[in-house]
């Protein structure tokens, strides 16, 4: 099992790559490590934080796509109707953009630190953007 360390705001998480369900997305993300960005609160999707990535191309299509990631699940939207983005759910999410419903590739699941997923989401909602970093363990 390949694990990543995620540092977001004051919190640290351990996540596993979903290599069987989303092998191409996982491989593309591994090539981008360390991945450093900022998370902001979602606008249309519910209780989630996201990284807007503009026209960044990971070179993947849809695999293991979902519109309703569970808390602690991380999805990559490879672009198309909306810009490329990565979203982490901290509560109920119905993934969407101003253009309507979307689906993203579930490629990463938090396995340690779940107790801090909701506090991180609330912090981003109430205090604004927070730094996030993904590293191979």
OpenMM code with the backbone's topology and positions (N, CA, C; nanometers):
from openmm import Vec3, app, unit

residues = "UNK UNK UNK UNK UNK UNK UNK UNK UNK UNK UNK UNK UNK UNK UNK UNK UNK UNK UNK UNK UNK UNK UNK UNK UNK UNK UNK UNK UNK UNK UNK UNK UNK UNK UNK UNK UNK UNK UNK UNK UNK UNK UNK UNK UNK UNK UNK UNK UNK UNK UNK UNK UNK UNK UNK UNK UNK UNK UNK UNK UNK UNK UNK UNK UNK UNK UNK UNK UNK UNK UNK UNK UNK UNK UNK UNK UNK UNK UNK UNK UNK UNK UNK UNK UNK UNK UNK UNK UNK UNK UNK UNK UNK UNK UNK UNK UNK UNK UNK UNK UNK UNK UNK UNK UNK UNK UNK UNK UNK UNK UNK UNK UNK UNK UNK UNK UNK UNK UNK UNK UNK UNK UNK UNK UNK UNK UNK UNK UNK UNK UNK UNK UNK UNK UNK UNK UNK".split()
positions = [
    Vec3(0.0853, -0.1176, 0.0000),
    Vec3(0.0000, 0.0000, 0.0000),
    Vec3(0.0898, 0.1238, 0.0000),
    Vec3(0.0677, 0.2122, -0.0961),
    Vec3(0.1426, 0.3364, -0.1040),
    Vec3(0.0712, 0.4426, -0.0221),
    Vec3(0.1455, 0.5073, 0.0671),
    Vec3(0.0880, 0.6085, 0.1553),
    Vec3(0.1498, 0.7448, 0.1279),
    Vec3(0.0677, 0.8471, 0.1490),
    Vec3(0.1124, 0.9851, 0.1383),
    Vec3(0.0903, 1.0551, 0.2708),
    Vec3(0.1792, 1.1480, 0.3008),
    Vec3(0.1607, 1.2381, 0.4150),
    Vec3(0.0997, 1.3654, 0.3591),
    Vec3(-0.0085, 1.4094, 0.4212),
    Vec3(-0.0748, 1.5339, 0.3810),
    Vec3(-0.0641, 1.6298, 0.4983),
    Vec3(-0.0072, 1.7454, 0.4740),
    Vec3(-0.0009, 1.8503, 0.5739),
    Vec3(-0.0916, 1.9623, 0.5242),
    Vec3(-0.1965, 1.9922, 0.6035),
    Vec3(-0.2949, 2.0929, 0.5633),
    Vec3(-0.3238, 2.1822, 0.6824),
    Vec3(-0.2951, 2.3115, 0.6676),
    Vec3(-0.3093, 2.4010, 0.7818),
    Vec3(-0.2255, 2.3446, 0.8949),
    Vec3(-0.2795, 2.3366, 1.0180),
    Vec3(-0.2030, 2.2849, 1.1311),
    Vec3(-0.2116, 2.1320, 1.1462),
    Vec3(-0.2782, 2.0629, 1.0523),
    Vec3(-0.3063, 1.9197, 1.0666),
    Vec3(-0.2186, 1.8351, 0.9744),
    Vec3(-0.1946, 1.7105, 1.0187),
    Vec3(-0.1224, 1.6123, 0.9391),
    Vec3(-0.2089, 1.4881, 0.9261),
    Vec3(-0.2135, 1.4346, 0.8048),
    Vec3(-0.2926, 1.3163, 0.7743),
    Vec3(-0.2048, 1.2140, 0.7026),
    Vec3(-0.2453, 1.0884, 0.7090),
    Vec3(-0.1861, 0.9835, 0.6273),
    Vec3(-0.2974, 0.9328, 0.5371),
    Vec3(-0.2664, 0.9193, 0.4091),
    Vec3(-0.3655, 0.8724, 0.3128),
    Vec3(-0.3065, 0.7603, 0.2291),
    Vec3(-0.3936, 0.6713, 0.1840),
    Vec3(-0.3495, 0.5641, 0.0945),
    Vec3(-0.3962, 0.5941, -0.0466),
    Vec3(-0.3086, 0.5647, -0.1415),
    Vec3(-0.3453, 0.5777, -0.2813),
    Vec3(-0.4371, 0.4617, -0.3196),
    Vec3(-0.5413, 0.4905, -0.3943),
    Vec3(-0.6361, 0.3898, -0.4410),
    Vec3(-0.5866, 0.3343, -0.5745),
    Vec3(-0.4721, 0.2635, -0.5696),
    Vec3(-0.4032, 0.2202, -0.6916),
    Vec3(-0.4810, 0.1169, -0.7731),
    Vec3(-0.5612, 0.0348, -0.7091),
    Vec3(-0.6376, -0.0642, -0.7855),
    Vec3(-0.7547, -0.0005, -0.8583),
    Vec3(-0.8225, 0.0927, -0.7945),
    Vec3(-0.9417, 0.1545, -0.8531),
    Vec3(-0.9089, 0.2687, -0.9487),
    Vec3(-0.7976, 0.3382, -0.9244),
    Vec3(-0.7618, 0.4555, -1.0062),
    Vec3(-0.6113, 0.4550, -1.0367),
    Vec3(-0.5613, 0.3533, -1.1064),
    Vec3(-0.4160, 0.3408, -1.1271),
    Vec3(-0.3533, 0.4556, -1.2067),
    Vec3(-0.4205, 0.5031, -1.3085),
    Vec3(-0.3626, 0.6107, -1.3910),
    Vec3(-0.3581, 0.7426, -1.3141),
    Vec3(-0.4647, 0.7718, -1.2391),
    Vec3(-0.4678, 0.8950, -1.1600),
    Vec3(-0.3606, 0.8903, -1.0516),
    Vec3(-0.3481, 0.7763, -0.9842),
    Vec3(-0.2462, 0.7622, -0.8792),
    Vec3(-0.1053, 0.7794, -0.9365),
    Vec3(-0.0780, 0.7168, -1.0498),
    Vec3(0.0543, 0.7274, -1.1123),
    Vec3(0.0847, 0.8717, -1.1518),
    Vec3(-0.0139, 0.9405, -1.2075),
    Vec3(0.0062, 1.0804, -1.2477),
    Vec3(0.0309, 1.1684, -1.1265),
    Vec3(-0.0422, 1.1443, -1.0171),
    Vec3(-0.0241, 1.2264, -0.8976),
    Vec3(0.1119, 1.2001, -0.8337),
    Vec3(0.1546, 1.0753, -0.8323),
    Vec3(0.2868, 1.0428, -0.7768),
    Vec3(0.3973, 1.1187, -0.8501),
    Vec3(0.3844, 1.1328, -0.9813),
    Vec3(0.4840, 1.2063, -1.0604),
    Vec3(0.4880, 1.3544, -1.0228),
    Vec3(0.3782, 1.4064, -0.9694),
    Vec3(0.3687, 1.5494, -0.9349),
    Vec3(0.4186, 1.5795, -0.7930),
    Vec3(0.4549, 1.4760, -0.7171),
    Vec3(0.4980, 1.4974, -0.5779),
    Vec3(0.6365, 1.5589, -0.5691),
    Vec3(0.6659, 1.6384, -0.4688),
    Vec3(0.5696, 1.6874, -0.3700),
    Vec3(0.4722, 1.7853, -0.4360),
    Vec3(0.3452, 1.7748, -0.3985),
    Vec3(0.2420, 1.8606, -0.4550),
    Vec3(0.2048, 1.9630, -0.3497),
    Vec3(0.2229, 2.0904, -0.3826),
    Vec3(0.1998, 2.1995, -0.2877),
    Vec3(0.0964, 2.2944, -0.3463),
    Vec3(-0.0021, 2.3297, -0.2653),
    Vec3(-0.1088, 2.4177, -0.3108),
    Vec3(-0.1718, 2.4867, -0.1906),
    Vec3(-0.2898, 2.5431, -0.2130),
    Vec3(-0.3721, 2.5997, -0.1071),
    Vec3(-0.5113, 2.5413, -0.1218),
    Vec3(-0.5772, 2.5195, -0.0086),
    Vec3(-0.7160, 2.4753, -0.0130),
    Vec3(-0.8067, 2.5917, 0.0236),
    Vec3(-0.9172, 2.5996, -0.0475),
    Vec3(-1.0221, 2.6954, -0.0161),
    Vec3(-1.1521, 2.6169, -0.0040),
    Vec3(-1.2533, 2.6792, 0.0533),
    Vec3(-1.3798, 2.6088, 0.0704),
    Vec3(-1.4532, 2.6009, -0.0624),
    Vec3(-1.5222, 2.4884, -0.0856),
    Vec3(-1.6001, 2.4723, -0.2087),
    Vec3(-1.7121, 2.5754, -0.2142),
    Vec3(-1.7594, 2.6021, -0.3356),
    Vec3(-1.8644, 2.7007, -0.3527),
    Vec3(-2.0014, 2.6372, -0.3697),
    Vec3(-2.0092, 2.5275, -0.4433),
    Vec3(-2.1386, 2.4681, -0.4764),
    Vec3(-2.1564, 2.3265, -0.4218),
    Vec3(-2.0527, 2.2654, -0.3723),
    Vec3(-2.0535, 2.1212, -0.3492),
    Vec3(-2.0897, 2.0751, -0.2085),
    Vec3(-2.0961, 2.1612, -0.1101),
    Vec3(-2.1288, 2.1178, 0.0252),
    Vec3(-2.0111, 2.1334, 0.1187),
    Vec3(-1.9808, 2.0277, 0.1959),
    Vec3(-1.8749, 2.0341, 0.2968),
    Vec3(-1.7464, 1.9725, 0.2414),
    Vec3(-1.6736, 2.0536, 0.1697),
    Vec3(-1.5478, 2.0113, 0.1096),
    Vec3(-1.4550, 2.1292, 0.0930),
    Vec3(-1.3285, 2.0972, 0.0750),
    Vec3(-1.2275, 2.1978, 0.0423),
    Vec3(-1.1663, 2.1566, -0.0911),
    Vec3(-1.1176, 2.2550, -0.1652),
    Vec3(-1.0649, 2.2227, -0.2977),
    Vec3(-0.9442, 2.3056, -0.3326),
    Vec3(-0.8717, 2.2561, -0.4305),
    Vec3(-0.7571, 2.3240, -0.4881),
    Vec3(-0.7900, 2.3530, -0.6343),
    Vec3(-0.8233, 2.4773, -0.6693),
    Vec3(-0.8464, 2.5099, -0.8098),
    Vec3(-0.7127, 2.5086, -0.8838),
    Vec3(-0.7047, 2.4321, -0.9931),
    Vec3(-0.5767, 2.4121, -1.0617),
    Vec3(-0.5773, 2.4608, -1.2059),
    Vec3(-0.6800, 2.5359, -1.2438),
    Vec3(-0.6815, 2.5961, -1.3772),
    Vec3(-0.6718, 2.4923, -1.4869),
    Vec3(-0.5758, 2.5124, -1.5771),
    Vec3(-0.5617, 2.4215, -1.6908),
    Vec3(-0.4514, 2.3169, -1.6700),
    Vec3(-0.4110, 2.2941, -1.5451),
    Vec3(-0.3125, 2.1894, -1.5166),
    Vec3(-0.3650, 2.0562, -1.5699),
    Vec3(-0.2820, 1.9886, -1.6478),
    Vec3(-0.3238, 1.8641, -1.7123),
    Vec3(-0.2457, 1.7473, -1.6527),
    Vec3(-0.3141, 1.6589, -1.5813),
    Vec3(-0.2508, 1.5390, -1.5262),
    Vec3(-0.2436, 1.4279, -1.6306),
    Vec3(-0.3056, 1.4482, -1.7475),
    Vec3(-0.3002, 1.3490, -1.8540),
    Vec3(-0.3844, 1.2248, -1.8282),
    Vec3(-0.4904, 1.2389, -1.7490),
    Vec3(-0.5775, 1.1245, -1.7206),
    Vec3(-0.7211, 1.1584, -1.7562),
    Vec3(-0.7978, 1.0550, -1.7810),
    Vec3(-0.9415, 1.0695, -1.8019),
    Vec3(-1.0126, 1.0274, -1.6753),
    Vec3(-1.1360, 0.9824, -1.6918),
    Vec3(-1.2146, 0.9413, -1.5756),
    Vec3(-1.1862, 0.7959, -1.5391),
    Vec3(-1.1688, 0.7714, -1.4100),
    Vec3(-1.1613, 0.6356, -1.3558),
    Vec3(-1.2007, 0.6431, -1.2086),
    Vec3(-1.2778, 0.5477, -1.1649),
    Vec3(-1.3265, 0.5459, -1.0263),
    Vec3(-1.3940, 0.6790, -0.9905),
    Vec3(-1.4685, 0.7329, -1.0851),
    Vec3(-1.5277, 0.8657, -1.0690),
    Vec3(-1.6513, 0.8617, -0.9791),
    Vec3(-1.6645, 0.9653, -0.8988),
    Vec3(-1.7799, 0.9797, -0.8105),
    Vec3(-1.8202, 1.1260, -0.8006),
    Vec3(-1.9465, 1.1486, -0.7752),
    Vec3(-1.9970, 1.2832, -0.7483),
    Vec3(-2.0211, 1.3044, -0.5995),
    Vec3(-2.0084, 1.1969, -0.5212),
    Vec3(-2.0403, 1.2025, -0.3787),
    Vec3(-1.9297, 1.1398, -0.2944),
    Vec3(-1.8116, 1.2028, -0.2896),
    Vec3(-1.7054, 1.1472, -0.2057),
    Vec3(-1.7438, 1.1548, -0.0578),
    Vec3(-1.7015, 1.0544, 0.0174),
    Vec3(-1.7263, 1.0502, 0.1615),
    Vec3(-1.6197, 1.1323, 0.2337),
    Vec3(-1.6460, 1.1717, 0.3573),
    Vec3(-1.5438, 1.2446, 0.4329),
    Vec3(-1.4098, 1.1688, 0.4341),
    Vec3(-1.3033, 1.2416, 0.4060),
    Vec3(-1.1702, 1.1837, 0.4007),
    Vec3(-1.1314, 1.1302, 0.2641),
    Vec3(-1.2243, 1.1288, 0.1691),
    Vec3(-1.1906, 1.0877, 0.0335),
    Vec3(-1.1498, 1.2094, -0.0477),
    Vec3(-1.0503, 1.1891, -0.1336),
    Vec3(-0.9959, 1.2973, -0.2161),
    Vec3(-1.0140, 1.2581, -0.3619),
    Vec3(-1.0680, 1.3519, -0.4396),
    Vec3(-1.0943, 1.3261, -0.5808),
    Vec3(-1.0201, 1.4277, -0.6683),
    Vec3(-0.9866, 1.3833, -0.7883),
    Vec3(-0.9254, 1.4691, -0.8897),
    Vec3(-1.0231, 1.4833, -1.0048),
    Vec3(-1.0606, 1.6058, -1.0336),
    Vec3(-1.1400, 1.6331, -1.1531),
    Vec3(-1.0404, 1.6713, -1.2618),
    Vec3(-1.0309, 1.5910, -1.3700),
    Vec3(-0.9251, 1.6148, -1.4692),
    Vec3(-0.9497, 1.7314, -1.5643),
    Vec3(-1.0575, 1.8039, -1.5449),
    Vec3(-1.0862, 1.9186, -1.6316),
    Vec3(-1.1872, 1.8811, -1.7382),
    Vec3(-1.2353, 1.9822, -1.8066),
    Vec3(-1.3351, 1.9619, -1.9117),
    Vec3(-1.4408, 2.0691, -1.9016),
    Vec3(-1.5519, 2.0391, -1.8382),
    Vec3(-1.6606, 2.1346, -1.8209),
    Vec3(-1.6154, 2.2490, -1.7304),
    Vec3(-1.5353, 2.2180, -1.6311),
    Vec3(-1.4821, 2.3142, -1.5355),
    Vec3(-1.3307, 2.2971, -1.5327),
    Vec3(-1.2631, 2.3777, -1.4531),
    Vec3(-1.1175, 2.3682, -1.4456),
    Vec3(-1.0736, 2.2427, -1.3702),
    Vec3(-0.9483, 2.2053, -1.3879),
    Vec3(-0.8900, 2.0947, -1.3126),
    Vec3(-0.8920, 2.1313, -1.1649),
    Vec3(-0.9237, 2.0317, -1.0805),
    Vec3(-0.9239, 2.0584, -0.9374),
    Vec3(-0.9081, 1.9293, -0.8580),
    Vec3(-0.8670, 1.9464, -0.7343),
    Vec3(-0.8636, 1.8379, -0.6377),
    Vec3(-0.9541, 1.8798, -0.5232),
    Vec3(-1.0394, 1.7875, -0.4778),
    Vec3(-1.1361, 1.8161, -0.3724),
    Vec3(-1.1232, 1.7122, -0.2620),
    Vec3(-1.1304, 1.7589, -0.1376),
    Vec3(-1.1346, 1.6701, -0.0223),
    Vec3(-1.2655, 1.6953, 0.0521),
    Vec3(-1.3431, 1.5889, 0.0712),
    Vec3(-1.4683, 1.6000, 0.1454),
    Vec3(-1.4398, 1.5947, 0.2950),
    Vec3(-1.5100, 1.6803, 0.3712),
    Vec3(-1.5047, 1.6710, 0.5175),
    Vec3(-1.6430, 1.6459, 0.5759),
    Vec3(-1.7426, 1.6434, 0.4929),
    Vec3(-1.8813, 1.6163, 0.5283),
    Vec3(-1.9545, 1.5788, 0.4011),
    Vec3(-2.0870, 1.5932, 0.3971),
    Vec3(-2.1627, 1.5596, 0.2763),
    Vec3(-2.1220, 1.6469, 0.1573),
    Vec3(-2.0949, 1.5832, 0.0447),
    Vec3(-2.0555, 1.6535, -0.0781),
    Vec3(-2.1376, 1.6003, -0.1949),
    Vec3(-2.1863, 1.6930, -0.2756),
    Vec3(-2.2450, 1.6618, -0.4051),
    Vec3(-2.1659, 1.7462, -0.5045),
    Vec3(-2.0615, 1.6882, -0.5599),
    Vec3(-1.9613, 1.7596, -0.6400),
    Vec3(-2.0255, 1.8291, -0.7601),
    Vec3(-2.0031, 1.9603, -0.7705),
    Vec3(-2.0642, 2.0385, -0.8770),
    Vec3(-1.9832, 2.1646, -0.9036),
    Vec3(-2.0150, 2.2290, -1.0153),
    Vec3(-1.9591, 2.3593, -1.0505),
    Vec3(-2.0741, 2.4485, -1.0938),
    Vec3(-2.0432, 2.5696, -1.1343),
    Vec3(-2.1493, 2.6577, -1.1816),
    Vec3(-2.2152, 2.6026, -1.3074),
    Vec3(-2.1463, 2.5079, -1.3746),
    Vec3(-2.2027, 2.4458, -1.4944),
    Vec3(-2.2915, 2.3253, -1.4610),
    Vec3(-2.2942, 2.2839, -1.3333),
    Vec3(-2.3781, 2.1707, -1.2938),
    Vec3(-2.2984, 2.0595, -1.2299),
    Vec3(-2.3593, 1.9412, -1.2162),
    Vec3(-2.2944, 1.8279, -1.1488),
    Vec3(-2.1668, 1.7828, -1.2203),
    Vec3(-2.0696, 1.7398, -1.1416),
    Vec3(-1.9430, 1.6878, -1.1931),
    Vec3(-1.9129, 1.5548, -1.1249),
    Vec3(-1.8139, 1.4835, -1.1761),
    Vec3(-1.7619, 1.3629, -1.1116),
    Vec3(-1.6105, 1.3710, -1.1174),
    Vec3(-1.5468, 1.3278, -1.0098),
    Vec3(-1.4010, 1.3283, -1.0030),
    Vec3(-1.3486, 1.1914, -0.9651),
    Vec3(-1.2219, 1.1670, -0.9970),
    Vec3(-1.1582, 1.0385, -0.9723),
    Vec3(-1.1201, 1.0251, -0.8253),
    Vec3(-1.1831, 0.9312, -0.7551),
    Vec3(-1.1448, 0.9040, -0.6161),
    Vec3(-1.0135, 0.8261, -0.6206),
    Vec3(-0.9039, 0.8938, -0.5795),
    Vec3(-0.7724, 0.8331, -0.5900),
    Vec3(-0.6968, 0.8278, -0.4582),
    Vec3(-0.7488, 0.8884, -0.3539),
    Vec3(-0.6766, 0.8993, -0.2278),
    Vec3(-0.7771, 0.8963, -0.1136),
    Vec3(-0.7459, 0.8200, -0.0077),
    Vec3(-0.8346, 0.8099, 0.1096),
    Vec3(-0.7534, 0.8293, 0.2361),
    Vec3(-0.7977, 0.9190, 0.3209),
    Vec3(-0.7295, 0.9418, 0.4491),
    Vec3(-0.7541, 0.8212, 0.5399),
    Vec3(-0.6442, 0.7682, 0.5974),
    Vec3(-0.6541, 0.6520, 0.6856),
    Vec3(-0.6061, 0.6833, 0.8274),
    Vec3(-0.5379, 0.7956, 0.8460),
    Vec3(-0.4979, 0.8399, 0.9793),
    Vec3(-0.5229, 0.9900, 0.9887),
    Vec3(-0.5824, 1.0313, 1.1006),
    Vec3(-0.6115, 1.1726, 1.1216),
    Vec3(-0.7534, 1.2117, 1.0853),
    Vec3(-0.8409, 1.1124, 1.0642),
    Vec3(-0.9801, 1.1435, 1.0262),
    Vec3(-1.0493, 1.2363, 1.1255),
    Vec3(-1.0088, 1.2300, 1.2526),
    Vec3(-1.0721, 1.3153, 1.3538),
    Vec3(-1.0474, 1.4636, 1.3266),
    Vec3(-0.9503, 1.4955, 1.2396),
    Vec3(-0.9193, 1.6356, 1.2093),
    Vec3(-0.9683, 1.6813, 1.0724),
    Vec3(-1.0329, 1.5915, 0.9975),
    Vec3(-1.0839, 1.6301, 0.8650),
    Vec3(-1.1923, 1.7373, 0.8779),
    Vec3(-1.2897, 1.7149, 0.9653),
    Vec3(-1.3975, 1.8138, 0.9830),
    Vec3(-1.3444, 1.9445, 1.0420),
    Vec3(-1.2593, 1.9415, 1.1462),
    Vec3(-1.2033, 2.0681, 1.1966),
    Vec3(-1.1255, 2.1458, 1.0893),
    Vec3(-1.0542, 2.0756, 1.0015),
    Vec3(-0.9837, 2.1444, 0.8924),
    Vec3(-1.0837, 2.2129, 0.8007),
    Vec3(-1.1882, 2.1413, 0.7622),
    Vec3(-1.2891, 2.2006, 0.6739),
    Vec3(-1.3540, 2.3232, 0.7351),
    Vec3(-1.3892, 2.3149, 0.8624),
    Vec3(-1.4495, 2.4299, 0.9306),
    Vec3(-1.3514, 2.5467, 0.9399),
    Vec3(-1.2229, 2.5166, 0.9624),
    Vec3(-1.1217, 2.6220, 0.9681),
    Vec3(-1.1142, 2.6957, 0.8345),
    Vec3(-1.1136, 2.6197, 0.7254),
    Vec3(-1.1074, 2.6817, 0.5929),
    Vec3(-1.2329, 2.7650, 0.5675),
    Vec3(-1.3488, 2.7131, 0.6077),
    Vec3(-1.4737, 2.7865, 0.5895),
    Vec3(-1.4715, 2.9189, 0.6656),
    Vec3(-1.4251, 2.9169, 0.7898),
    Vec3(-1.4338, 3.0349, 0.8756),
    Vec3(-1.3127, 3.1274, 0.8675),
    Vec3(-1.1959, 3.0727, 0.8371),
    Vec3(-1.0735, 3.1544, 0.8391),
    Vec3(-1.0073, 3.1734, 0.7033),
    Vec3(-1.0505, 3.0984, 0.6022),
    Vec3(-0.9966, 3.1175, 0.4682),
    Vec3(-0.8907, 3.0156, 0.4286),
    Vec3(-0.8246, 3.0452, 0.3187),
    Vec3(-0.7298, 2.9539, 0.2538),
    Vec3(-0.6226, 2.9046, 0.3517),
    Vec3(-0.5862, 2.7780, 0.3334),
    Vec3(-0.4822, 2.7147, 0.4142),
    Vec3(-0.3846, 2.6437, 0.3199),
    Vec3(-0.2567, 2.6390, 0.3573),
    Vec3(-0.1605, 2.5656, 0.2745),
    Vec3(-0.1845, 2.4151, 0.2848),
    Vec3(-0.1525, 2.3441, 0.1766),
    Vec3(-0.1608, 2.1979, 0.1767),
    Vec3(-0.0417, 2.1431, 0.0997),
    Vec3(0.0102, 2.0311, 0.1492),
    Vec3(0.1259, 1.9686, 0.0865),
    Vec3(0.1088, 1.8167, 0.0924),
    Vec3(0.1385, 1.7501, -0.0190),
    Vec3(0.1334, 1.6043, -0.0286),
    Vec3(0.2753, 1.5546, -0.0511),
    Vec3(0.3187, 1.4572, 0.0306),
    Vec3(0.4523, 1.3980, 0.0185),
    Vec3(0.4407, 1.2467, 0.0273),
    Vec3(0.5293, 1.1775, -0.0430),
    Vec3(0.5382, 1.0329, -0.0315),
    Vec3(0.5956, 0.9977, 0.1035),
    Vec3(0.5413, 0.8935, 0.1668),
    Vec3(0.5925, 0.8505, 0.2967),
    Vec3(0.7043, 0.7484, 0.2758),
] * unit.nanometer
topology = app.Topology()
chain = topology.addChain("A")
for resn in residues:
    res = topology.addResidue(resn, chain)
    for name in ("N", "CA", "C"):
        topology.addAtom(name, app.Element.getBySymbol(name[0]), res)
